Amino acid sequence: MKIRQATLKDVDAIVHLINVHAEMDQMLFRSREDVETHILNFLIAEKDGCIAGACGLSFGPGRLVEIRSLAVLPDHYRQGIGTALVNECIVQATLADCERIFVLTYAIPLFKKLGFRIINMDQLPDKIWKDCQGCRKQDHCDETAMIRNLVQVAGQGPEQNLNNELRSTTTDKR
Ligand SMILES: CC(C)(COP(=O)(O)OP(=O)(O)OC[C@H]1O[C@@H](n2cnc3c(N)ncnc32)[C@H](O)[C@@H]1OP(=O)(O)O)[C@@H](O)C(=O)NCCC(=O)NCCS
């Protein structure tokens, strides 16, 4: 399996992955234009020449970044693809000098295994909720907010910080 940055050639596959799960009420629909506009923030999981999964990063204020639209093709579930995508999000966020990474999710066990902890949704900045406008569950959101600190040491460059981060995942179950 290979994880790589998305290109415009991947837009149809990403929209398909998102819509398959949006139709099952597991995530928000995203338009083709929205995916195109944010294409460089998407990661793709390729397996045997097929796009088996994708997810997006959305950089917000306060060195906080959100994982969005994480989706794996149903016939590829439970093969470690979701884990590989989230791990790459952690790498990218660390390299971008973010302090914390969060997600709104139903997949609590996956994120717990990767060091995320549950927080109250009220602890997230208001700006985050612009994506929820138009969601029919806006007033009774049943997703869980989960967050993880990233290792960023003042005075160290992104690569040193990434090494710290990778080292910490083997010793520190945040
Ligand atoms: C959630 C999702 C991305 C997981 O992808 P995946 O490739 O199957 O995940 P992984 O194989 O890496 O699973 C890692 C761990 O997560 C947990 N997990 C994954 N799917 C699970 C499920 N349906 N029920 C319970 N635990 C689950 C397990 O602990 C699993 O480890 P294990 O297989 O060793 O037991 C995928 O099921 C999906 O696309 N779901 C629909 C959309 C969605 O909910 N996205 C998350 C929004 S943030």
The ligand as a MOL file (V3000), in Angstrom:
LIG
                    3D

  0  0  0     0  0            999 V3000
M  V30 BEGIN CTAB
M  V30 COUNTS 48 50 0 0 0
M  V30 BEGIN ATOM
M  V30 1 C -13.2970 4.3200 9.8510 0
M  V30 2 C -12.5620 3.7860 8.6390 0
M  V30 3 C -11.8390 4.9030 7.9280 0
M  V30 4 C -11.5340 2.7510 9.1400 0
M  V30 5 O -10.7360 2.3410 8.0280 0
M  V30 6 P -9.9810 0.9450 8.0480 0
M  V30 7 O -9.0030 0.9200 6.9340 0
M  V30 8 O -10.9670 -0.1580 8.0900 0
M  V30 9 O -9.2190 1.0310 9.4590 0
M  V30 10 P -8.0400 0.0920 9.9850 0
M  V30 11 O -8.0210 -1.2090 9.2400 0
M  V30 12 O -6.7890 0.8890 9.9730 0
M  V30 13 O -8.5270 -0.1640 11.4860 0
M  V30 14 C -7.7270 0.1870 12.5830 0
M  V30 15 C -8.4780 -0.0830 13.8510 0
M  V30 16 O -9.6040 0.7550 13.9430 0
M  V30 17 C -10.6490 0.0390 14.6000 0
M  V30 18 N -11.7720 -0.1210 13.6800 0
M  V30 19 C -11.7980 0.0880 12.3440 0
M  V30 20 N -13.0490 -0.1160 11.8610 0
M  V30 21 C -13.8050 -0.4440 12.9180 0
M  V30 22 C -15.1700 -0.7680 13.0670 0
M  V30 23 N -16.0250 -0.7770 12.0350 0
M  V30 24 N -15.6260 -1.0810 14.3090 0
M  V30 25 C -14.7890 -1.0950 15.3630 0
M  V30 26 N -13.4760 -0.7860 15.2960 0
M  V30 27 C -13.0030 -0.4670 14.0810 0
M  V30 28 C -10.1030 -1.3010 14.9990 0
M  V30 29 O -9.5470 -1.1590 16.2830 0
M  V30 30 C -9.0370 -1.4920 13.9570 0
M  V30 31 O -7.9970 -2.3240 14.3580 0
M  V30 32 P -8.1150 -3.9330 14.1170 0
M  V30 33 O -8.6010 -4.1460 12.7220 0
M  V30 34 O -6.7270 -4.4020 14.3780 0
M  V30 35 O -9.1060 -4.3870 15.1490 0
M  V30 36 C -13.5190 3.0600 7.6480 0
M  V30 37 O -14.2490 2.1020 8.3770 0
M  V30 38 C -14.5040 4.0180 6.9760 0
M  V30 39 O -14.2320 4.5290 5.8970 0
M  V30 40 N -15.6590 4.2060 7.6450 0
M  V30 41 C -16.7070 5.0700 7.1540 0
M  V30 42 C -16.3600 6.5370 7.2300 0
M  V30 43 C -15.9140 6.9770 8.6050 0
M  V30 44 O -16.5150 6.6910 9.6300 0
M  V30 45 N -14.8090 7.7490 8.6170 0
M  V30 46 C -14.2350 8.3140 9.8040 0
M  V30 47 C -14.5740 9.7570 9.8180 0
M  V30 48 S -13.2940 10.6250 10.6450 0
M  V30 END ATOM
M  V30 BEGIN BOND
M  V30 1 1 1 2
M  V30 2 1 2 3
M  V30 3 1 2 4
M  V30 4 1 2 36
M  V30 5 1 4 5
M  V30 6 1 5 6
M  V30 7 2 6 7
M  V30 8 1 6 8
M  V30 9 1 6 9
M  V30 10 1 9 10
M  V30 11 2 10 11
M  V30 12 1 10 12
M  V30 13 1 10 13
M  V30 14 1 13 14
M  V30 15 1 14 15
M  V30 16 1 15 16
M  V30 17 1 15 30
M  V30 18 1 16 17
M  V30 19 1 17 18
M  V30 20 1 17 28
M  V30 21 1 18 19
M  V30 22 1 18 27
M  V30 23 2 19 20
M  V30 24 1 20 21
M  V30 25 1 21 22
M  V30 26 2 21 27
M  V30 27 1 22 23
M  V30 28 2 22 24
M  V30 29 1 24 25
M  V30 30 2 25 26
M  V30 31 1 26 27
M  V30 32 1 28 29
M  V30 33 1 28 30
M  V30 34 1 30 31
M  V30 35 1 31 32
M  V30 36 2 32 33
M  V30 37 1 32 34
M  V30 38 1 32 35
M  V30 39 1 36 37
M  V30 40 1 36 38
M  V30 41 2 38 39
M  V30 42 1 38 40
M  V30 43 1 40 41
M  V30 44 1 41 42
M  V30 45 1 42 43
M  V30 46 2 43 44
M  V30 47 1 43 45
M  V30 48 1 45 46
M  V30 49 1 46 47
M  V30 50 1 47 48
M  V30 END BOND
M  V30 END CTAB
M  END
